[in-house]
Amino acid sequence: MTKRISLWDKLSALGHLKDPWIVFGDFNAMFSYGDRSGGRQWLDVFPKIVVMNKWDAISDHSYCIIKHVEAGNLGTIPFRFCNYWMNREGYKEAVLCCWNNQTSSKGLKGIVQKLLRTKHVLKRFHRDNQGDIIGTYKAAKEEFNTAKGNVAANPSNQSLQVVEKSTQQVYISAKKDYTSYMQQHAKLNWMKFGDENSSFFHASLKKRRQENRILSYCSNEEVIEDYPKVIEHFLNHFKNFMGKGSSATRRLDQTILARGKILDI
């Protein structure tokens, strides 16, 4: 009891700070259904928050430090192939035109050069042809539903039937791209269309990206939060046991090869 008196005295003294405050906790008492609305408010409003939990021996509760971290200097974004690109007009021509061009090297090195060149072509194809996958799908769905409603109200109107068929084709194409996009990013093969699950899965993707970020590390009980230093630390960590060189890139000894059976031209 005497230790808790000292604890509450220290807590009450924190009110004199001039820095910004934040109050959070497990607020279960709801006065109306509207208190539950708003979705994942914390992740949407504070996407770059890092929480560090600390243990204390005075109370049976633990305290945590909340910090807003800017993750700059993210480096080069890795190339990711999107499966729905193959459904876009001009994809095959763009790839073949790039692949059939000659390279300055032969053999495996030439293939690597072609792959790197094709990667840049696909990136440009992605910027020029992707657009807003989710927005396009929602707009196509809304237009198709509107067209179906018009046909239901006027079943004998042939012009409305033509519009319905055209909007249906656009909707099917947009739905195919959207489904491929969501399955590939969420890695959920079982995800079907149902109620589209849009808000839930987008929130899940955002949460997973937040959890996978590494913004700090501890060194001799000191927390390092300088993002370039964090990157350097983890790169050096993997280099220590993976090595910096590769035995696969060493030159072959031609004298040893000449002793055995080799293929001619």
C-alpha positions in Angstrom: 0.0 0.0 0.0 2.8 2.4 0.8 4.5 1.8 -2.5 1.2 2.4 -4.3 0.9 5.8 -2.6 4.3 6.7 -4.1 3.2 5.4 -7.5 0.0 7.6 -7.5 2.0 10.6 -6.5 4.3 10.2 -9.5 1.3 9.7 -11.8 -0.4 12.8 -10.6 2.8 14.8 -11.1 2.7 13.9 -14.8 -0.1 16.3 -15.3 2.3 19.2 -15.2 4.0 18.2 -18.5 3.6 20.4 -21.5 4.0 17.7 -24.1 1.0 16.2 -25.9 -0.9 13.6 -24.0 -2.8 10.5 -25.1 -5.3 8.4 -23.1 -6.0 4.9 -24.1 -7.2 1.6 -22.6 -9.8 -1.1 -22.8 -12.9 1.0 -22.9 -15.7 -1.5 -22.9 -18.5 0.6 -21.5 -20.6 1.7 -24.5 -23.6 4.0 -24.3 -25.0 3.4 -27.8 -24.5 1.2 -30.9 -22.8 4.2 -32.6 -19.9 3.9 -30.2 -18.8 0.8 -32.2 -18.9 2.4 -35.6 -15.8 3.7 -37.4 -14.0 0.5 -38.1 -10.3 0.1 -37.1 -10.0 3.7 -36.0 -6.5 3.2 -34.5 -4.8 1.8 -37.6 -6.5 4.3 -39.9 -5.7 7.4 -37.9 -2.3 6.4 -36.6 -0.6 4.2 -39.2 3.0 4.8 -38.0 2.6 4.2 -34.3 5.0 1.9 -32.5 4.2 0.6 -29.0 6.9 -0.7 -26.6 5.6 -2.6 -23.6 7.6 -2.3 -20.3 7.3 -4.3 -17.1 7.3 -2.7 -13.7 7.7 -4.3 -10.3 5.5 -1.9 -8.3 2.1 -2.8 -9.8 0.6 -5.8 -11.4 0.1 -3.7 -14.5 2.6 -2.9 -17.2 3.1 0.4 -19.0 4.0 1.1 -22.6 5.6 3.9 -24.6 3.8 5.0 -27.7 5.9 6.7 -30.4 5.1 8.1 -33.8 7.9 6.8 -36.1 8.6 8.1 -39.6 10.1 5.2 -41.7 12.0 7.1 -44.4 14.6 5.9 -46.8 12.8 2.6 -47.5 15.1 1.8 -50.4 14.1 0.2 -53.7 10.6 -1.4 -53.7 10.9 -5.0 -54.8 9.4 -6.0 -58.1 6.2 -8.0 -57.8 4.5 -9.6 -60.8 0.7 -9.2 -60.8 -1.2 -12.1 -62.3 -4.0 -10.0 -63.7 -1.5 -8.2 -66.0 -1.8 -11.2 -68.4 -5.4 -10.3 -69.0 -4.7 -6.8 -70.1 -4.5 -5.8 -73.8 -1.0 -5.3 -75.1 0.7 -7.4 -72.4 1.9 -10.2 -74.6 3.2 -7.8 -77.3 5.1 -5.7 -74.8 6.8 -8.7 -73.3 7.7 -10.3 -76.6 9.0 -7.1 -78.1 11.3 -6.6 -75.2 12.4 -10.2 -75.0 13.2 -10.6 -78.7 15.7 -7.7 -78.7 19.3 -8.7 -78.8 21.6 -8.3 -75.7 25.2 -7.5 -75.4 26.0 -10.8 -73.7 25.3 -14.4 -74.4 24.3 -17.4 -72.4 23.1 -17.1 -68.8 24.3 -13.5 -68.5 22.2 -12.6 -71.6 19.1 -14.2 -70.1 19.6 -12.2 -66.9 19.9 -9.0 -68.9 16.7 -9.9 -70.8 14.9 -10.5 -67.5 16.0 -7.2 -66.0 15.0 -5.4 -69.2 11.6 -7.1 -69.2 11.1 -6.1 -65.5 11.4 -2.4 -66.4 9.0 -2.9 -69.3 6.4 -4.5 -67.0 6.8 -1.7 -64.5 6.0 0.8 -67.2 3.2 -1.4 -68.4 1.9 -1.4 -64.9 2.0 2.4 -64.5 0.2 2.9 -67.9 -2.5 0.3 -67.7 -3.3 -0.6 -64.1 -5.3 2.4 -62.9 -7.4 2.0 -59.8 -8.3 -1.7 -59.6 -10.6 -1.4 -56.6 -12.3 1.8 -57.9 -12.8 0.4 -61.3 -14.4 -2.7 -59.9 -16.7 -0.8 -57.6 -17.8 1.6 -60.4 -18.4 -1.3 -62.8 -20.5 -3.1 -60.2 -22.6 0.0 -59.6 -23.2 0.6 -63.3 -24.2 -3.1 -63.8 -26.6 -3.0 -60.8 -28.1 0.2 -62.2 -28.6 -1.4 -65.6 -30.2 -4.5 -64.1 -32.6 -2.3 -62.2 -33.5 -0.4 -65.3 -34.2 -3.6 -67.2 -36.3 -4.9 -64.4 -38.4 -1.8 -64.5 -38.8 -1.9 -68.3 -38.4 -5.5 -69.5 -39.4 -4.8 -73.1 -36.9 -2.0 -73.7 -34.3 -3.5 -76.0 -31.9 -0.6 -75.7 -31.7 -1.1 -71.9 -31.0 -4.8 -72.5 -28.1 -3.9 -74.7 -26.7 -1.6 -72.0 -27.2 -4.3 -69.4 -25.1 -6.8 -71.4 -22.3 -4.3 -72.1 -22.1 -3.3 -68.4 -22.1 -7.0 -67.5 -19.1 -7.7 -69.6 -17.2 -4.8 -68.1 -18.2 -5.9 -64.6 -17.0 -9.5 -65.2 -13.6 -8.3 -66.5 -13.2 -5.9 -63.6 -14.3 -8.5 -61.1 -11.7 -10.9 -62.5 -8.9 -8.4 -62.1 -10.0 -7.4 -58.6 -10.3 -11.0 -57.4 -6.8 -11.9 -58.8 -5.4 -8.7 -57.2 -6.9 -9.5 -53.8 -6.0 -13.2 -53.8 -2.4 -12.5 -54.7 -1.9 -9.8 -52.1 -3.9 -11.4 -49.3 -2.6 -14.9 -50.2 -6.1 -16.3 -49.5 -7.1 -18.9 -52.1 -10.4 -19.5 -50.4 -11.5 -16.0 -50.6 -14.7 -15.8 -52.7 -17.0 -13.0 -53.7 -19.9 -13.1 -51.2 -20.3 -9.7 -49.7 -16.9 -8.8 -51.2 -15.3 -8.5 -47.7 -13.7 -5.3 -48.9 -13.3 -3.3 -45.7 -12.2 -6.4 -43.6 -9.5 -7.6 -46.0 -8.1 -4.2 -46.7 -7.8 -3.6 -42.9 -6.2 -7.0 -42.6 -3.6 -6.2 -45.3 -2.9 -2.9 -43.6 -2.5 -4.5 -40.2 -0.1 -7.2 -41.6 2.1 -4.5 -43.3 2.3 -2.6 -40.0 3.2 -5.8 -38.1 6.0 -6.7 -40.5 7.8 -3.4 -40.3 11.0 -3.3 -38.2 11.6 0.3 -37.1 14.0 -0.2 -34.1 16.3 -2.6 -32.3 18.0 -2.8 -28.9 21.7 -2.6 -28.4 23.0 -2.8 -24.8 19.6 -1.8 -23.4 19.5 1.2 -25.7 16.8 1.5 -28.3 18.0 2.5 -31.7 15.3 4.2 -33.8 17.3 5.9 -36.5 15.9 4.1 -39.6 19.1 4.1 -41.7 20.9 2.6 -38.8 18.2 0.0 -38.4 18.6 -1.0 -42.0 22.4 -1.2 -41.7 22.1 -3.3 -38.6 19.9 -6.0 -40.1 21.9 -6.1 -43.3 25.1 -6.6 -41.4 23.3 -9.3 -39.2 22.5 -11.4 -42.3 25.8 -10.8 -43.9 27.6 -12.2 -40.9 26.3 -15.7 -41.3 25.3 -15.7 -45.0 28.6 -14.2 -46.3 29.2 -11.4 -48.8 30.5 -13.5 -51.7 29.1 -16.4 -53.6 31.0 -19.5 -54.7 28.7 -19.8 -57.7 30.1 -16.7 -59.3 33.8 -17.8 -59.2 35.5 -18.4 -62.5 36.0 -22.0 -63.6 39.5 -23.5 -63.9 39.7 -24.3 -67.6 42.7 -26.6 -67.1 40.6 -28.9 -64.9 37.8 -28.9 -67.4 40.1 -29.8 -70.2 41.0 -33.1 -68.4 37.5 -34.5 -68.7 35.0 -35.1 -71.5 33.4 -31.9 -72.7 31.0 -31.0 -75.5 32.2 -29.4 -78.6 30.3 -26.9 -80.8 
